[in-house]
Amino acid sequence: MSFTNYLEDKVLKHVFGGSAYTAPATVYVGLFTASPSDTGGGTEVSGGSYARQSAAFTVSGTNPTEAANSAGVEFPAATANWGTITYMGVFDASTSGNLLAYAQLTDPADFLTPLSKTINTGDVFRINSGNLKIRLD
């Protein structure tokens, strides 16, 4: 996952600038049909019962240190077509707020091969425990 400019700024000021950053108490996963970037943007899914979902993370390891979702994340059943999901992001709020990090969806078998998912009416999008990984190396 890539950090956005917003989060990079907060981390640098926290570590080197003496400006404390308070991490959000809860983070939320959002889904995109068009790629966000370091400055935000992209096209987040909307309508059809879509809502960002809260996620909990466990941080472990060194070189690289990794944060991985400690429980599955499940979105509600779509009541309309959401389109083809290509990216996901982590936000600091359930609506609006700031995009903290984002990544292209990949195959959980290798976490490298791009793998989009089309969500139609009645489909449920799930992220299994441990399959949403954030690394700094």
C-alpha positions as CSV (number, residue, x, y, z in Angstrom):
1,M,0.0,0.0,0.0
2,S,1.1,3.5,-0.7
3,F,0.8,6.3,1.9
4,T,-1.0,9.4,0.7
5,N,0.7,12.8,0.9
6,Y,-1.6,13.6,3.8
7,L,-0.3,10.7,5.9
8,E,3.3,11.2,4.8
9,D,3.1,14.8,6.0
10,K,1.7,13.7,9.4
11,V,4.3,11.1,9.9
12,L,7.3,13.4,9.0
13,K,6.0,16.2,11.2
14,H,5.4,13.7,14.1
15,V,8.8,12.1,13.9
16,F,11.0,15.0,12.9
17,G,9.0,18.2,13.4
18,G,7.7,17.9,17.0
19,S,4.1,18.1,15.8
20,A,2.3,15.2,17.4
21,Y,0.0,13.1,15.2
22,T,-2.9,11.3,16.9
23,A,-3.8,8.1,15.1
24,P,-7.5,7.7,14.4
25,A,-9.3,5.5,16.9
26,T,-10.9,3.5,14.0
27,V,-9.9,3.2,10.4
28,Y,-12.2,2.3,7.6
29,V,-11.7,0.4,4.3
30,G,-13.2,1.9,1.1
31,L,-13.4,0.5,-2.4
32,F,-12.6,2.3,-5.6
33,T,-13.5,1.8,-9.3
34,A,-10.8,4.2,-10.4
35,S,-7.4,4.6,-8.9
36,P,-6.7,7.1,-6.1
37,S,-3.3,8.7,-5.9
38,D,-1.0,10.2,-3.3
39,T,-3.2,13.4,-3.4
40,G,-6.4,11.4,-3.0
41,G,-9.0,11.3,-5.7
42,G,-10.1,8.2,-7.5
43,T,-13.7,7.1,-7.7
44,E,-15.0,5.5,-4.5
45,V,-18.0,3.3,-4.8
46,S,-21.3,5.0,-3.9
47,G,-24.9,3.9,-3.7
48,G,-26.3,0.4,-3.7
49,S,-25.9,0.0,0.1
50,Y,-22.2,0.7,-0.1
51,A,-20.5,1.9,3.1
52,R,-16.9,1.9,4.2
53,Q,-16.2,-0.8,6.8
54,S,-14.1,-0.5,9.9
55,A,-11.0,-2.6,10.1
56,A,-8.6,-3.6,13.0
57,F,-4.9,-4.2,12.4
58,T,-2.1,-6.0,14.1
59,V,1.4,-4.7,13.5
60,S,4.3,-7.3,13.5
61,G,7.7,-8.1,12.2
62,T,10.7,-6.1,11.3
63,N,12.4,-5.5,7.9
64,P,9.6,-5.3,6.8
65,T,7.2,-4.3,9.5
66,E,3.7,-5.1,8.4
67,A,0.2,-4.2,9.5
68,A,-2.4,-6.8,8.5
69,N,-6.1,-6.8,9.2
70,S,-6.7,-8.9,12.3
71,A,-10.2,-9.9,11.4
72,G,-12.2,-10.2,8.1
73,V,-13.8,-7.1,6.6
74,E,-17.2,-7.7,5.0
75,F,-19.2,-5.1,3.0
76,P,-23.0,-5.3,2.9
77,A,-24.7,-7.0,0.0
78,A,-24.9,-4.7,-3.0
79,T,-28.4,-3.5,-3.7
80,A,-27.2,-2.2,-7.1
81,N,-24.2,-2.8,-9.3
82,W,-21.1,-1.3,-7.7
83,G,-18.9,-1.8,-10.8
84,T,-15.4,-3.2,-11.1
85,I,-13.4,-2.7,-7.9
86,T,-9.8,-2.1,-8.8
87,Y,-8.4,-0.4,-5.6
88,M,-9.0,-0.1,-1.9
89,G,-8.1,2.5,0.5
90,V,-7.8,3.1,4.3
91,F,-9.6,6.2,5.6
92,D,-9.6,7.9,9.0
93,A,-13.5,8.3,8.9
94,S,-16.5,6.4,7.9
95,T,-17.5,9.2,5.5
96,S,-15.5,12.1,4.1
97,G,-12.3,12.2,6.2
98,N,-8.8,11.6,4.8
99,L,-7.5,8.8,2.7
100,L,-4.4,7.4,4.5
101,A,-3.2,4.6,2.2
102,Y,-4.3,2.9,-0.9
103,A,-3.4,-0.1,-3.1
104,Q,-4.5,-1.9,-6.2
105,L,-6.4,-5.2,-5.5
106,T,-4.1,-8.1,-5.9
107,D,-4.4,-11.9,-5.9
108,P,-4.0,-13.1,-2.3
109,A,-2.0,-16.1,-3.6
110,D,1.0,-13.8,-4.2
111,F,-0.1,-10.2,-3.3
112,L,1.5,-9.0,-6.6
113,T,-0.8,-10.0,-9.5
114,P,-3.5,-7.3,-10.1
115,L,-7.0,-8.8,-9.6
116,S,-10.1,-6.7,-10.0
117,K,-13.5,-7.8,-8.8
118,T,-16.9,-6.9,-10.4
119,I,-19.6,-6.4,-7.8
120,N,-23.2,-6.8,-9.0
121,T,-26.5,-6.6,-7.2
122,G,-26.5,-9.2,-4.4
123,D,-22.8,-9.7,-4.3
124,V,-20.8,-9.3,-1.0
125,F,-17.2,-8.1,-1.1
126,R,-15.0,-9.7,1.6
127,I,-11.4,-9.3,2.7
128,N,-10.2,-12.3,4.7
129,S,-8.2,-11.8,7.9
130,G,-4.6,-11.1,7.1
131,N,-5.2,-10.3,3.4
132,L,-5.1,-6.5,3.8
133,K,-1.4,-5.7,4.3
134,I,0.4,-2.5,4.8
135,R,4.2,-2.6,4.7
136,L,7.0,0.0,5.0
137,D,10.4,-1.3,3.9
